[in-house]
Structures are given as C-alpha cells and as structure tokens.
Amino acid sequence: SRKTTRKTLRRTSKKEDLVRCQCM
C-alpha cells in the first residue's frame, strides 16, 4: 500500500497543485 500511495501522491501532486492554485 505504501508503493501505491507514492504513485498516487506523484500523480495527484500535479492535480493538487492546480487545486491549491485555484483554492488560493
């Protein structure tokens, strides 16, 4: 499960960046 979290974190990192920009 740790390996999957790392992959998801990397994939969501870009999406989260966009969401954070929109939130700010």
N, CA, C and O atoms as a Tinker XYZ file with bonds, in Angstrom:
    96  protein
     1  N      0.862000   -1.210000    0.000000    73     2
     2  CA     0.000000    0.000000    0.000000    64     1     3
     3  C      0.892000    1.251000    0.000000    63     2     4     5
     4  O      0.481000    2.319000   -0.454000    81     3
     5  N      2.064000    1.104000    0.496000    73     3     6
     6  CA     2.965000    2.297000    0.546000    64     5     7
     7  C      3.411000    2.649000   -0.874000    63     6     8     9
     8  O      3.516000    3.825000   -1.223000    81     7
     9  N      3.665000    1.652000   -1.667000    73     7    10
    10  CA     4.105000    1.932000   -3.052000    64     9    11
    11  C      2.970000    2.627000   -3.821000    63    10    12    13
    12  O      3.210000    3.550000   -4.599000    81    11
    13  N      1.762000    2.179000   -3.596000    73    11    14
    14  CA     0.618000    2.791000   -4.306000    64    13    15
    15  C      0.437000    4.244000   -3.840000    63    14    16    17
    16  O      0.135000    5.133000   -4.636000    81    15
    17  N      0.623000    4.452000   -2.570000    73    15    18
    18  CA     0.458000    5.830000   -2.068000    64    17    19
    19  C      1.495000    6.735000   -2.722000    63    18    20    21
    20  O      1.215000    7.888000   -3.049000    81    19
    21  N      2.666000    6.206000   -2.901000    73    19    22
    22  CA     3.730000    7.032000   -3.516000    64    21    23
    23  C      3.333000    7.373000   -4.950000    63    22    24    25
    24  O      3.484000    8.515000   -5.384000    81    23
    25  N      2.837000    6.405000   -5.670000    73    23    26
    26  CA     2.420000    6.658000   -7.071000    64    25    27
    27  C      1.249000    7.641000   -7.094000    63    26    28    29
    28  O      1.227000    8.567000   -7.904000    81    27
    29  N      0.302000    7.441000   -6.223000    73    27    30
    30  CA    -0.872000    8.335000   -6.209000    64    29    31
    31  C     -0.430000    9.747000   -5.818000    63    30    32    33
    32  O     -0.910000   10.737000   -6.370000    81    31
    33  N      0.472000    9.818000   -4.879000    73    31    34
    34  CA     0.943000   11.144000   -4.437000    64    33    35
    35  C      1.596000   11.861000   -5.614000    63    34    36    37
    36  O      1.395000   13.058000   -5.817000    81    35
    37  N      2.364000   11.126000   -6.367000    73    35    38
    38  CA     3.057000   11.748000   -7.524000    64    37    39
    39  C      2.010000   12.150000   -8.564000    63    38    40    41
    40  O      2.111000   13.225000   -9.154000    81    39
    41  N      1.030000   11.320000   -8.788000    73    39    42
    42  CA     0.004000   11.624000   -9.816000    64    41    43
    43  C     -0.894000   12.757000   -9.310000    63    42    44    45
    44  O     -1.265000   13.640000  -10.082000    81    43
    45  N     -1.240000   12.739000   -8.044000    73    43    46
    46  CA    -2.121000   13.790000   -7.509000    64    45    47
    47  C     -1.327000   15.065000   -7.232000    63    46    48    49
    48  O     -1.899000   16.147000   -7.096000    81    47
    49  N     -0.030000   14.927000   -7.153000    73    47    50
    50  CA     0.798000   16.115000   -6.868000    64    49    51
    51  C      0.485000   17.206000   -7.894000    63    50    52    53
    52  O      0.325000   18.373000   -7.535000    81    51
    53  N      0.400000   16.831000   -9.143000    73    51    54
    54  CA     0.092000   17.834000  -10.189000    64    53    55
    55  C     -1.345000   18.325000  -10.029000    63    54    56    57
    56  O     -1.608000   19.525000  -10.103000    81    55
    57  N     -2.256000   17.408000   -9.813000    73    55    58
    58  CA    -3.683000   17.803000   -9.659000    64    57    59
    59  C     -3.840000   18.638000   -8.394000    63    58    60    61
    60  O     -4.560000   19.637000   -8.389000    81    59
    61  N     -3.180000   18.235000   -7.344000    73    59    62
    62  CA    -3.285000   19.002000   -6.075000    64    61    63
    63  C     -2.705000   20.396000   -6.278000    63    62    64    65
    64  O     -3.220000   21.372000   -5.732000    81    63
    65  N     -1.652000   20.489000   -7.051000    73    63    66
    66  CA    -1.042000   21.801000   -7.319000    64    65    67
    67  C     -2.072000   22.720000   -7.968000    63    66    68    69
    68  O     -2.203000   23.886000   -7.596000    81    67
    69  N     -2.795000   22.183000   -8.935000    73    67    70
    70  CA    -3.815000   23.000000   -9.634000    64    69    71
    71  C     -4.928000   23.362000   -8.659000    63    70    72    73
    72  O     -5.408000   24.496000   -8.643000    81    71
    73  N     -5.327000   22.405000   -7.861000    73    71    74
    74  CA    -6.408000   22.665000   -6.895000    64    73    75
    75  C     -5.956000   23.708000   -5.879000    63    74    76    77
    76  O     -6.722000   24.595000   -5.503000    81    75
    77  N     -4.719000   23.594000   -5.443000    73    75    78
    78  CA    -4.203000   24.565000   -4.454000    64    77    79
    79  C     -4.170000   25.956000   -5.095000    63    78    80    81
    80  O     -4.513000   26.950000   -4.456000    81    79
    81  N     -3.768000   26.012000   -6.315000    73    79    82
    82  CA    -3.720000   27.326000   -7.002000    64    81    83
    83  C     -5.141000   27.906000   -7.079000    63    82    84    85
    84  O     -5.341000   29.098000   -6.849000    81    83
    85  N     -6.098000   27.077000   -7.396000    73    83    86
    86  CA    -7.494000   27.553000   -7.511000    64    85    87
    87  C     -8.011000   27.966000   -6.133000    63    86    88    89
    88  O     -8.721000   28.961000   -5.989000    81    87
    89  N     -7.639000   27.178000   -5.127000    73    87    90
    90  CA    -8.110000   27.490000   -3.765000    64    89    91
    91  C     -7.550000   28.841000   -3.320000    63    90    92    93
    92  O     -8.258000   29.650000   -2.720000    81    91
    93  N     -6.286000   29.072000   -3.619000    73    91    94
    94  CA    -5.647000   30.331000   -3.200000    64    93    95
    95  C     -6.189000   31.473000   -4.043000    63    94    96
    96  O     -5.786000   32.622000   -3.858000    81    95
